[in-house]
Structure formats: C-alpha cells, structure tokens
Amino acid sequence: MSHLFPHLFAPITLGPVTIRNRIVSSGHDTVLDDHGRIGDDLVAYHEARAKGGCGLIVLQVSGVHETARYTNHVLMATDESSVPGYTAVAEAVHRHGATIFAQLFHPGREVMDGERGMAPRAVAPSDEPQERFKVVPEALSTATIKDIIAGYAAAAKRIADSGIDGVEIVASHGYLPIQFFNPRINTRTDEYGGSPENRRRFLAEVVEGVRAAVGPEVVVGLRISGEDKTEDGLVSAEVLELIGALDAMECDGVDCLDYFSITAGDSSTLQGAVHIVPSMQVEAAYATNLSEQVKKITDKTVMVAGRINQPHEAEAAIAEGRTDMAIMTRAMICDPGIAGKAERDAVDEIRACIGCNQACIGHFQLGVPISCIQYPESGRELIFLPRPRVRTRRRVLVIGGGPAGLKAAAVAAEQGEEVTLCEARPHLGGAVLLAQELPYRSEFGGAATNLSAEARRAGAELRTSTPVTQALVDEIAADYVIVATGARQRMPHLEIADDALVIGAREFLETEPVLPDGRVLVTDWKGDWIGLGIALRLAEARVPVTLATAANFAGAAIQQYTRTLLMSQALRTGRIDFVDDVRPVGLDADTGYLQSTLCEVVHEVEGVAAAIVSAAPQSVRPELDFGPASVQVIGDALAPRTVEEAVFEGLTAATELAAAGADQTVPA
C-alpha cells in the first residue's frame, strides 16, 4: 500500500465489482482495431496498462447500431463476430488483476468519416447541422429510434456475456443520447422531444434496456459531460437535472446505474472539442469542479477526466471529496506503469505526460494508431516489448543529448549495453529546451527531464559539456555509434536593406534580445508552435505583430485542440495580424516583403521594426572517423522533423542494436 497516496490505492466497489484502486483508463479510440474488431494489438495495449497496475480499464467506444459508424475504424458490437475480441481482452486484463468495462456508443450527428472519402452521412433527433464536421443529419424516425435503443441492449448483453465486467453508456461530448436531451438540438414534437421528460426518454429507455439485458451482476455506468462549454451546449444546471433524474431510476428493484463518469466539452464545435483531450494550456484536474457538483446529488460512485496526469493530483481530488476515482488515460499512454510506480511511492520513476496531444489524439485525428512522443512503445507493444537483454555487452557511443540520443541511450542501456552519451552543451534536452520557452509550452521541458532520468536509471553514462572529438572517439573505441547531433538554425535568402533587424527564431528564444519599438514581423515556414508561439509571446507583451506563414493557416501543423486554444489566446490579445500562404523575401527600414506561395503577388507589411524568422532547420553531423564501428544517424541529424520522430528513431536504433546480435540476446 502506498504511503503517499492512501486514497488513490484504496479499493472501491461499483455494484457487484470491487476494483483494486481508483486509477482509471477511460474509453479512448486507439485506431488499433482489426477491421472493426479487437485484435492482438489492442489486447496487448490494454494488457500493458493492466500489468502496470491500473484499477479500471474502459475500452474505446463500441458501436451499437449500423448508423453508429463515426469513423472507419470504430469497434462494432452489433453481431457475434465481435465476441472473441472482447473475450480475449477481458482475459488479458483479468490476468493482471484489473477490471474492464466497455463503452456503448452512438455518435448521432458527430460523424467524422464517410464511405471511401465521401461526405459523412449521419442521423440525429432532428436535422440541426453540426458545425465542426459540417454535417447535416437525417432526422430519425420513431421506428429507427426504437431499433437503436434495442441495439444498445443487444450490444451490452453480447459484451457482458464475453467476460467484460461492465458497460458504460456514452452520453458525453454531444453524442446521440445527449443530443436528444439538448433542446437547442432536439426540435422534435413527438414522445422523444419537447418537454424535459420527453427529451430524457431516449436515454432513460437506453439505460433501462441495458440493465434488463445484463442483469444485476454486471456494472452499468454513464459517461456524461458536466458542461458542454460551447455555444448552444448544455450548462451544468441542465446536466445536473438530467443526472438527478437518472440517479433515481430503478430497474426491477436495483439501481439502473452504478456510477457516473464525468468529463467536459462537446464535439460539435472547436470551442467545445478542446475539452475532449485538453492540452497543456489547461489547468491540471480542472474538471473536478464538475464532478464535485455531481457528488452533491448522488451517492453513487463518481469518476472524472480532465488533465489528471500525476498521482498527487488524483490523490488530492479524491481526498478532498471532488471525485471517487481519477481518470488518468493520457498519463497511462505515456507511462503504462504509472499506477504500479505510484503504489510503491516511486514517483521519481514516473514518466509524466506533458499534454502535447501530438501522438495520442493527434494520431487518432490522422486515422493512424495512437502512441506517445515520449514513449513510442505505446501502441507498438507487440513490436518493441518485452525489451531484449544482450548477453555480451558492447560499447555504444551516443553523440548528442537531445530527445533522440537520450531515448537511444536509455533503451540501449536497459538492454544491457555499455552506453556513453556525450552532449556538447551544459544541459541535456536539445531543442526541447527551446520549445519550453514558448507560451503555454513550459511542460514540454518535462520530456527532457523524463528521458534524462530514464537513461540514468538504465545505467547510461551521461556526459554534458563534452564535444565529441576524434581523440574521444578513439579513446572510447565504441562498437556502435549513434549520431544524434540534431539541427542548427537556417536562415533563408532575404534581400535586406537599411540595416533592417532580422533575427532567427532560435536566436530569439535563446538570447531574448531587446527589440526596437514597433511592429514585429514573424515569418513561419511550417505552421507549427514556433511561429505562433513567438507571435503570442510578443503580443502578450503588448507588441504589435504580423504573423506570416507559408502554411495554409497559422498553427496548421499543431494538433487541432491545442491549436484552437492557442488561436483563441492569440485572438484575444487583439495585437496579431495573420497573413497566410506567404514566404519572406525581403526587409528594409520599415517594410517587410512577402511573396505569395500561390502566385506572383507580393504582400507588403508596413511599419515593421524587426523581423523574426522561423525557417527550416539544417541537419548537423560530425566529420569524424569512427573506424570499424557500426554507425546510425537518427533524429534531426538525419532529417529535421519533430520530437516524436526523434524519440521513435532513438528507440528503433537501440532495438536494432539488440537485433544485430540476435543470437546473443535473451528476453528481459
């Protein structure tokens, strides 16, 4: 039992099931399905979290009706072919002492994908359009409504009979059940519209049908947004009214529902969608104020999601009565073993999620399997785990202490290699240390802290302020060399007159120069955090800014929810002008010249006092003789990209070291 987190590791009973601790991995789409079914990849993904000590795992959404296909990779529980997958994942999770539930889902009008690239077709209570995905749904007939309600019950029984411990009805984030309840979306005049009782009817009948299908020996819960936080969305008072009515329902003498899972936000607008997976700009554990309100009106178990990334945040929320269980989904994508580490009070070993959203929800929105920029083993468990161990230790020299080099050093040392990492600068972390200097990006530095600590714990020797010379190479005489020297700032060719002040983005972040009074032109080649972040930093310091990007729009390369918050913050300053689809070509005493990337038009920005240029970086590689050593180049030294690719290539490079001596390895 943990001494630091006694509330977090106290068992809890939901209906007929006792869960070993209060840590929850909530339902989240992984894109690890096997043609709409649960396959080996998804089983291995959830087994890793169960093995890591998680108390409750909730599977991603399972469609209950053919009209519930909101993406092309959604799990479907509409026929018996789905049963073997649920059985397999239940057995894998139970092997490690964890509990597992599955979500029952219908998106209504919240449909992302159409058939083979066609526009999405969706159904909903009424034909009110959806803003975010630009969907105009078909109003449901009464007969189809009844069919969908029956689909919830049939899917619930199918899942429960497969060995899953409970089912969770998804009424959060503006999905179908809550669409019926929202009077701004549901304009029906029949038994499913109009009065609050009629608007509750769909969800009430779903709950009753599910409980009747699974009986009292299976847990039944409800996931719901405590507040939609968007235009025309439900406010907390409306949601609490609905929860109160559902809380009072009994089904054949037992409670219809065993728990409420509280979150925030709504999928139908960008403003509301940011709360589905809140990024690092959002305060930790911010949604516990919503779960606290729910706890005041129900005696049933309440769990909550919303940026709970550390065990101390979860412990405080439970101890203070704001929730009974803490949903820590992204924390476990980043570190599947976080629960076990917290239980033995090994908090220094935890790899903390930084809320970047890049490889988790960012991958999902690209339609590819989710992972983590810090821990690319997530979602790739069958490829990289368990880690091999080498029988014959070899000398490995890693040149560069950025994210690529640190990951390579950590994994190679964990496999049993003798690893020396040399970094020319006084600090480890590389470009990550620059990223944390941007507004609302300070947590990003945690990636460097985490990777450095992992490499040290694995036994790698980490040398800072140590440029790699030929003499050092000869002294170490490594068998393998991993070059991870990163990239340098590159400046584009510009016509500069009148001694106009032009500064590179990296130089600006490293040196914080004093700029002359007046408008600053920030040029941005990629549409990522750098240009938008620098512009926001200047604007918040009351400097007028023109942000000129070669992308289609500012922040185009940033994950959608993160960009939405950044842009809202930028717009609120009132000091940033945006120019899209342009590249910088020149600057004189007071004018910046921008060439359209689309045609011959040149745009002039007047009143410019200085320019800060974010251009494509340039790879850096040492010119050294490594003798007979095998050499791999990774990360930005290979080709400038992002932290995600750097860490992944560090992992693959170290893994390939073990594979190179496959006859000399044994499983860890």
N, C-alpha and C positions, 0 to 999 in steps of 0.2 A: 504494500500500500504506500502511495506517495505521501511524504510528509509536507510537501509544498502545495499539493493540490488535493486535499481530502474530499472536497465536494465533487470535484470532477471525476474522481475514481470511486465514488460510492455507487453500488448497483442501484438500478431503478426498475420498477415493474410497470409495464404497459399491458393492461388487460391480462391475458394469460401468460405473458412472456416477461422474464426477468433478463435485463441487459446488463452486462458486466461493468460498464462505465457510461459516462454521459457524453462521450465524443461520437459525433455523427458525421458520416459521409453522405451528403444528401444526393438526391437524384440529379445527375448531370449528364448530358449527352456526350459520349466519348468518341463517336464515329468509329468504334471498334466492333461494330456489329458484323455479322457474317450473313449478308443478304437479308437483313431484317430479323435475324435470329441471333441468339447468344452463342458465340463460338469460343474457341480456345483463347484467343487474345483477350476477350472481355472477362473470361473466367480468371485468367492469370492476373489481370489488372486488379480485380476486386480481391482476389486471394492475397495479393501483396499487402493490401490495407488491413485485411483481417489478421494476417500474420503479424502486422506491425502494431496490433493492439487496439484497433478501432472497436468501439462498442456496437454501433449500429451502422450498417451499410444499407442505403436505399438505392436500388437500381434506377437507371435512367428510365424515362417515360416509355410505357408500352401502350401502343395504340389499341383502342377498344372497338374500333369500327373502321371499315374501309375508308370512310371520309376523314379519318384521323391521321392520314399520312402527311405530316407537316414538313418533312424533309424526305429525301430519297434513301436515307439510311436509318429511319426510325425503327425501333423494335416493334413488332406486331404480336399481339396475344390473341389473335382472332381465330386461331384454329389449333388443332392438336400438334401440328408440326413444331410449335414453339416450346412444348413441354420439356423435351430433353435438355434444352439450353438452360431453362430455369432450374431444373433438377441438378445439372452439373455445377452451376454457380452456387446453389444453395449448399451442396455437399462440400465444395471447396471452402466456402466461408465458415461453415459449421466446424470443419476440421480444426480451425484455429480458435474456436470459442466465441466467435462473433455472431450477431443476429443479423438477418437480412430481410428487408421488405422490398416490394416492387411498386412502382407508380402506375396508376391507371390514368389514361390521358386521352383527351380530345382537344385539339387546338382551336376549334371553331374557325374564326376568320384569320387566326395567326398562322398562316401557311407561308413558308419560305420558298419552296421549290415546286415547279410544275413538272409535268411529264416530259422528259427528254428536252429540257430547255424551254418549254412553253410557259406562258404566264400561269401563275398558280390559280387553281380553282378551289374555292372554299365554301363552307356552309356556316351559318350562324343563325341566331334567333331572328335577326332582321337583316336587311341589306345595307346597313350602315357601313360606309367604307373604312378601311384600315389605312392609316397614314404611312406607316413605316415601310411596309412591303407593297403598298399601292394595290391592295386587294379590295375588290367589291364582291362581297359574298352573296351566295344564294340563300334566301330565307328558307329555313327548314319547315317542312310540312309536319303536321302533328304526328303522322304515321312514322316519319323518319326519326323524330324526337323519341318516340317510344322504342324504336329499334335501337337507337344509340344507348338509351338507358338500359335496355336488355343486354347490350354489348358490354357495358361496364360490369354487370353481374356475371356474365359468362366468362369474361376475361379474369375476373377476380377468382372465380372458382377454379379455373384452369391453372392459374398461378399458384393458388394455395395448395391444390392437390399435388403440385410438383415438389413441394417441400419448402417453399418460401414461407417465412414466419408471419408476414403481414402484408397488407396492401395499403397504399396511400393514394387517395383521390386528389388529383391535381386541380385546384381551383385558383391557383395563383396567377400572377402576371398577365391577367386579361384573357385567359384561356376559356374554353366554352362554358363551363359551369358558372363562372363569374360574369360572362357576357350576358347570360340570362338575368342575373341579378341587377346589373347596371341599367338604370332607367334611361341613360343617355345613349345606350347601345341597343337595348331591347325595347322596340316600339310595338310589340305585338299587342293584340287586343283579345286573345283567346285565354285559355286557362294557364298559359305559361307567360303571360305578360300583364302589365297594368299595375295591380296592387302589389305591395311588398310580399304578401303571401304567395301570389301567383308567380312573381319573379323568383321566389325561393324554391318553387315547386320542382324545377328540374333537378337542382342539387339535392333536395330532400329525397326525391324518388331514387336518385342515384345512390345515395347513402343507404337508404332502406333496402334497395335491391342488392347492393354489395354485401351488407350484413347478412341478409337472408341467404345469400349464396355461399358464404364462407362459414357461417355459424359463429358461436361464441369463442371457439378455440383458436381463432386467427385474429390478429390485431388489425383494426381498421382505423386509419387516420386521415386527416385532411390537411393539405398544404394550401395556404392562402396568404395573399399579400395583405399585411396590416394596413397598408395605404398604397394607392396606385402611384402617387407622386407625379401625376401628369394631367394635362388638360382633359376635362370630361371624365377623369378617373374617379374611383371611389375614394372617399376620405375615411379616416379612421372611425368616425362615429357610425358611418354606414356599415363598415366591415364588422365592427363590434356588435351591431344589431343582428347581423346575419349569424355571427359565431354564437351569440346568445341563444338564438332560435335552434341552431343545430346542436348545441350543447345539451339542450333539454330533451332532445329526441330519444325515445326508447324503442327498441325493436324486439318484440317478443320477450319483454321483461328484462332485457340487458341494454346497456348503453349502445347506441348505434355507433358512436365514435369513441375511440380510446385516447386520442391525442390530437393536438393541433400543431402543425409545423408552420411557423410564421416567417415570412420574408417581406420584401418591399418591392414596389415597382410594377410596371406594366409593359408588355411587349409592343404595344401598338404605336408608340411614339419613341423617338430618340431620347426625349427627356425622361420618360419613364423607364426605358430599357436599360439605362446605365445602372439601375439598381439590381438587375438580374445577376450581374457579376461586377460589383463595384470595384473600381480600380484604386490605386494608391492615393488618389486625391481625396478619397472618402475616409472619414474618421473610423478607427477600429471599433468594432462592436456597436456601430451606430444604430442598428435596427432593434437593439434590446429595449429601447423605449416603447416599441410597438408590442413586443412580447410581454413586457411588464403590464401593459394595459389589458392584454388578453388574460393574464393570470389573475387579474382582479375580478373577472366574471366567470371563471371556470375552475373546478377542482381537478380537471384532467391534466395530464402531462402536456407541457408546452416546450417546444424546441424552437430555436431561432437561427436564421442565417443572416450574414451581413458583415463581412470583413473580420471574422474571428480567426486570426491567424496564429495566435500564440496561446499556450495553455494558461498563462496568468490572466489573459483577457477572459477566457472561458470560466476559469475558477471564480473570478470576481463577479461575473454576471450571475452565476448560479448562487454563490454565497449571499449576494445582495437581493436575491429573490426576483431577478428580472427574467429568468428563464429556468427551466429544469434540465434542459440538455442543450449542448452547444454544437452547432453545425460548423465543421471545420474542413469543408471539402477541398478548397484550394490548398490549404495547409498540408493535406494528405496527398494531393497531386505532387506537391513539391517535396514532401518528406513522408512517404507511406509509413514510416516507423515512428512518427511523432508521438503517438499515444504511448507506445512502449517506453520511449525515452523519457516522456513526462512522468510516467508512473514510477520509474526508478530515479526520478529527480535529476536526470542527466540533461538539464536544459541547455547546457553549452554545446551539446551534440546536435541540437535541433537545427535543421536547415529551414530557415524561416522564409515563407512566401513573401514576396515583395509587392504583390498586387499589380504586376505589369500587364497581365492579361494576354501576353503575346502568344504563348504556345498552348494555353488551355482553351479559353473561349475563342481566342484568335484563330486557332486551328479549326475549331468547330465551324466558325463562320466561313472558313475557306473550304469546308467539306472534307477535311482530312483528319486523321486520328489525333486526338489531343495528346499533349505531353507537357513538359515544363522546361523553360530555358535553363534553369539551374540543375535540373535532374532529368535529362533526356531518356533515362531508363523508364520513366513513367510512360505507359502506353506501348513500351517495347520490351516488356518483361521477358517474353519468350526469346528475344534476340540477345539481350545483354545479361540476363540473370539466370541462375546464380553466377557470381563472379568466379572465374577460374583462379587457381593458385599455381604459380610456377614452382617446379621442384629445384631447378637450377637458377640461382639468382644471377641476373645480368645487370651491367651498369647502364643506366639510362640518364642522358643529359637532356634536360628541357631548357630551351633558351627562350625566355620571356615569361613574365609573371602576370599576364593578363588572364582573362577567363579561359581561353583555350589551353594555355600552358598549365594553369592551376588544375583544371579538370584532368588533363593528361597525367600530371604528376600524382594526383590523388588516386586515380584508378590504377596506374601502373604500380604505385607503392602498395596499394591494397592487395594487388595480385602477387606481391612478394618481390618485386624488382627493387634494386638499389637505385634510388632516384635522387638526382641533384638538380634543382631548378635554380637558374640564375636570372635575376632581374636587374637591369642596369640602373633603374630608378630606385629611390629610397623606399618606395611603397609598392605593394602588390595590388593588382586590380586593373591595370591598364586603362582602357577607355571607359570602363565602368566608373572610375573615379571622376571623370568629366561629366558623365551622364547625371550623376547625383547633384551636380551644381545647377541643374536646370530647375525651374519652379515645379513644385509638387512632384519632384523626382528623387527626393532625398533617400527614400527607402531603397532605391536601386543600388546604392552602395552596399547594401546587405548581401548582394550576390558575391562581391569580392570578399567580404568577411566570411561568408559561408564556405566558399571554395578554398580559401586560405586555410581555414580551420580543418577542413576535411583532409587537405594534403598533409598538414602537420600530424593529425591523428593517425593517418595511414603510415607515417614514418618517412615521408619525403624530407630531404634537406632543402630548406628554402633560403637562398642567399639573395639579399637585396643589396643595392648599390654595388653590383658586381657585373660590369660589362664583360661579355664573353670575348676573350682574346684568343689568338692562336695558341699562346702559351697555356692558357687554361684548358683549352680543348685537348692539347697534348697531355696535360697533367691528369685530366680525368680519364682519358682513354676509354670513352664510352663505347659500349657495343651498339647502342641505339641512340640516335639524336632526334629530338622532336623540336622543330623550329616553329616558335610561336611568337615572333617578334612584332606582330601587329602591323599597323599602318601609320603613316605620317600625314599631316595636313598637306593638301594640294591646293594651289591657287590657280584659278582659270586665267586665260589670257584676257586682260582687260585694257582698254585704252584709257589711261589715267592722265588727266591734265591738271594744272594749277595746284600741284601738291595735294590733291584730294586725299583724305584719310581713308584707307582701305585696310581692314583687319580680318584675318581669318577667324572662323568660329572657334577653333581650338585655342588659338592665342587669346581670344577674348575671354574664354572660360578659365584659362589657366592664369592669366595675368590681371584680369579685371581693370583694364586701362580706363583712365578718365577721358570721356568723350566730350567734344565741344558741344555747346548748346545748339539745339535744333533737331530737325527730323533725322532719324537714322534709317537707312535703307538696309534691310536684312534680306539677303538673297539665299535661296534654299533650293538645292538641286534635286532633293529626293522626296520632300514632303513628309519628313519624319519629325521626331521630337526636337531635333536641334534647332531648325529654323523657327518653328512655332514657339519653342521654349524660350529662345533668346528674345524673340519679339515680345512675349508675355512678360518676361523679366524686366525688359526696358519699359514697357507700358505701365507695369505696376510701380515703377519708379518715376512715373509721370513724364516719360519721354515719348514724344510722338514717333510712330513707327510706320513704315511701309514694309510689309512682308511680301516679297516677290518670289513665287515658287515656280519651278519648272514642272511641277506636278499639276494634275487637273484641279486640285484644290489644296489648301493648307492642311497639313496633317493627313494627307491621303494614305500614307504608309503606316499610320498608327491604328491600332485596334479600335473598332468603332465606338465602344463605350468610353474608352479613355479619351479618344479624340472629342467626343461630344462634350465631356466635362471641360477639357482644355479650351475648346472653342467658346463654350458658354462663358468661361472665365475671361477669355480674350475679348469677347464682345462687350462684356460688362465694363471693361476699362474705358471703352469709347476712344481709344488712342491708337488703334491699329487699322490701317488701310490694307486691303488684301488685293494683290494682283496675281492672277493665275496664268499658267501656261507661258511663262517668260523665262529667259535666261539673261544674266547681266552681261553687258558688252562694254560699258564704259562709265566713267565718272569724271566730272570736273568740279569746279569750286562749289557749285550749289545744285547740280543736276545729276541724277542717275539715269542711265540709258539702258533700257531693257528690250531685248529682241524677242518677239513672239516666237514660240516654238511651233506655231501653226501656219504662219505665213510671213510675209516680208515686213509687216508693221512693226515700228519701233515705238515703244512707250516711254515717255519722259516723266520722271518724278522730280518735281521742283522743290527747292528749299532743303536739299539734303546736306547735312553737316558731316556725315560719315557713313561708311558702308561696312557691314559685317557680312562676310561671305562664307557660306557653308557649301563646300564643293565636294565632289567625290574624292575620298582619301586615296592614298597610294601605298601599296604594299611595301614593307621593309624586310629585306632578307640579308643576313650577314654573308660576307665573302670570306669564308674560312675553309680550310682543308680538314675534313672530318675523317680522312683516311679510310680504313675498311668499315667504318661504322655504317649501319643502315640509317638513312635519313628520311624523315617525313616532315613535310611543311603543312601547317594547319592554320585555321582561323584567318584573320585579316592578312597575315603574311602570305597566305595562299591566294586569297582574293577578298577584298574588303566587303564585309556584309554586316551582320548583327551579332549580338552576344549569343543568340540562340545557335547559330551555325558554329560559332567558335567553340562553345561548350560541347556541342554534339561531336565535333571533329576531335576534340580532346578525348572524349570517351572512345570514339572509334579507333583513334590512333593507339591508345593504350590497349584496347581489346585486341587489335591486330598484333601487338607485341606478343600477347599470350598465344594467339593463333599461329604466329610464326614458329613457335616451338611447341606445337600442339602435342607432340609425343612426350613433352616434358611437363605437362600440366595435369592438375587434378582439380575436381570441383571444390569450391570453397566450402 
